[in-house]
Amino acid sequence: MKTNGPMLAGFLILGVAGSGLHADDASTEQLIKQLQKRIEELELKVQALEGTNKPTVSTKDGQSKERMEELEQKVKVLERNRELDQEAAEAKAKEAPKITVGDQGFSLASANGNFALQLKGVLQVDSRTYFNDHGTVGNDGFILRRVRPVLQGTVFRDFDFLFVPDFGTANNGGNGGNAPTPQIQDAYLNYRYNNALQIQGGKFKAPIGLEQLQADRDVNFNERALPTDLVANRDLGFELHGDLFKGVASYAAGIFNGAGDARNSSLSAYQDNKAFEGRLFFQPFKTTSLSALQGFGLGVAGSYQKDQGTNTLSLPSNNGYATVGQQLFFAYNPTNRSVLADGEHWRLSPQGYYYYGPFGLLGEYVISDQKVSLAGAGLKTSAFLEHTAWQVAGSWVMTGEDATYGSVVPRRAFDPRNGGWGAWQLVARYSELNIDDATFPLFSNPLTSAHAAKEWSVGLNWYLNRNIKVSTSFSHTDFQGGGGKGSSPPASVTRQDENVLFTRVQLAF
């Protein structure tokens, strides 16, 4: 039989198509398209041949149809292989760990989220400049206030942990900056059954002071106000806590080793008796449509412990209280005898805040009532001493961002090339701390220690972005009492008002 030109061309195309299936330089997807196109061309040619030369091409026509069916089958196989490859890639992606790098830190997480590890950190570089302090050596200068790598994470979905060492300058009421004292700041494990029922054990912040419970990166001033002198810093123990009704109410209640005012607990107990600490806080309008009241919160916190009368560790840090400039203005320092914590010690702190748009207001009141006694030769003398402190602090974000109990987030991060300047915030506060009159003269020397300190501060915070903040503030403190002779605190501190200029550059992520 004589084969015409179109039929020969069709078989040549089929041959090329067959060999093209194994070409190394064509992708699977391109090959499928080429084959589909060639099949369509062959179908058109076969139809033409059937119409013009049907009797002479019946055999060839059958072969062409078989060839087309073969090609179609190969196309289907290639398409299915491609689907299988895509399914395998998706399954592998679902099983792969998730790695995140951003303004919230660096994190690793399992595909199902049951295991996670986050690396965060806080670095604060401060300066303190004191005015008219009669040349007290070591006050003025730069300090590394906090240097804290933060390691936190989750294991088996419901167990969270936090570990925070601190290599910064100690905040213990000395003269200006103190020598760095590396320590474990936080270390705990938390079981999260749900948001309303959680229990954690280890070392963490005592649930009492409102400003003390703010994250160190989020406070509006370099140093917290005077009421923080009367609450424990970190304590070691177990705490039951949670949020109820979508955060409308929160609670915390725990048993701890106990810690003196402004003290950071050690890693072991110093007495057999334990402290009971707790807090209730309410945000009654948080879930309502009243936007002007959603940022309103109020609560009460407190603690109770009974000291065994053989230690000074239940007394305040450095045996006294410090100004916002971290200078000792009061100390338990009678002549020839020591003061011991001896009996009941309880604290009570009503507290609250209000945030609406760029405006913020925070206030708290603290009572620290402690029984103390004189040790050493002589008649044993004891007394219940009730020290009190309070503060009111306000803030205004001039660039319009929302003020919060947490950190201000700029709408536009600092980027002068594109007109971004971050967020700017004005802050101001007033605070007082009053020493019980019964403290003098048996438990403290009225010629050296003040029986009251009153402080006001103003400042400006610049949030360049979520991670970097630059701040400056000025604090003035005047004292009632003290001011006698002596070259060391508290006499050298209470002899004149404290005026100090703070600056800070902070990196937190």
Steps between C-alpha positions, in 0.01 A plus 500: 500500500633842418536731794429866436695793641262603787484144631882474499527832684259373762709191566816711517334722761396192695858375491630833627238499773601150607866591521417827674359312797855423606655841430711614793475873435116529511313526830207271569248779470638625167512145365134445587401816317705405195346155486148637535564745219640229272202273570266777399696556179494128420126483563445782254718332236332164549162662456623662178637170370176322580311749288734498195654154478304273732536170307880520473578601858283270708797304628707809569200664663471212746869528582466874553212452741695241695795738514282784623348278770849403606604864519189593697577222747855627543366852559268369772787312664717814498220709646439247779871485580500876526203492742676240714815713512296802610321299770833365629648853511199632691514213749871560555440873552238425765745283692792745477589723801402866475775760530402862568719808518335833571435784744364250755833315515634179353291186526492135404179297510387154403251475216212425738601773746540260792866589540645850473813689597542878500813706548440854622700759686510834681795739499481835682787748488434779753661818618441676833604856568448636853489873574623659824587168664811650665737295290382152596745273321363239261158655442536650154572273208380234260374160610371182342174498693365174359671240279257213471495220244152347513434135419139389496298230335240225509524123528218252438258784420395586857828554685667841470836597643704817547866548591648848543848564638604860565851637457411866559559739787332407826210715613542481875498851632869583503671816388439546131604193301596182679734226392342248261364197682407227250197307619204294386220753466217267391486122472167319500283231343132570433228241431219650290185289516320797347511879538290485816697228678880505510759412760864596499796428723841660529629853540294786357344836588292512817137582409468823697627833362326638190804680359727218618297252291558707185770350280832676556508597132161675528538732803470869413802612706849362552412402856167414658328730750527486880211253563710226339736533801230338716428186292706190435681479169531132401400213729544124488198271524183375330210705367153422366386764251282569197273731303122469527220611270732587210727710721230692685641358824838354590630340816823375655552319830811323618728379776859626502818509705435867565718801427563832668389832351670566165695178534572246229465150643798271512482145366434343841298562815635704791234391752242223545189719490345581165333805349154511345459744214208581273335743264159567343468735204194598297449664160118518509455670163766312304257301284229764467441748217584795730837584345560786742491256796663189355840607637378539859625254762512480878600243757652415833804295599665395821722260690540350847790325669623444853871549537689288752691784662849378421571673170539831321408359159134585557600862547534730197782464252819658636317521833313809383322689222641673194404801290418477130865597451590177687649678801426380854291761690384278789666212685443290810820604676480546879827531692656177630190287434349325199144508373340166413177402329307341784141390435221597265564683175207585274451721197191645338486684167188641333587591140361603166561650156315663214604513134307664220657587167830680559421570869612280790460522877634262767462515877574277799520508879710260708507420871785290641442413865778308672585404854865566586708461815839603632762230540801503726561599861228690675127489535324331208293760323262436214241694300264471204618753242262603224668670204288636214559626148292612203539634149308648207660487153367635172608474138405648163612365161546817295505317166156348560579133563314317776642513851495162674615320815746337263721664238407771251512377139584772243274530197803586292840370606797734496608534137588862409553411134130420475364747753469262797589639844362245746279587799555772763359485853490752786495354853461647850448360850491579871573254782557493875635256757431555871681321784300417813576753776543209746817406311695785661722510698521136612512329159649776288700815562288809424816708455606299196188330360207691354150416620349597164602543137296685237587469131383645170627414156447609139634336189491440127504158333580443133395163357699465179335165426373197687848414621690823568409774747691812602385682812599786726347620827567727796411407859491717809472357853484691827527347845347558840744427779853367484778716362737460795875452497652210317675427173295193407132434426245576624649810664687613186186453290243672723721805557370656178224443246569241235497630143596251233485489121450155345550386143456155349553319173310173501498201269224249568377222278 
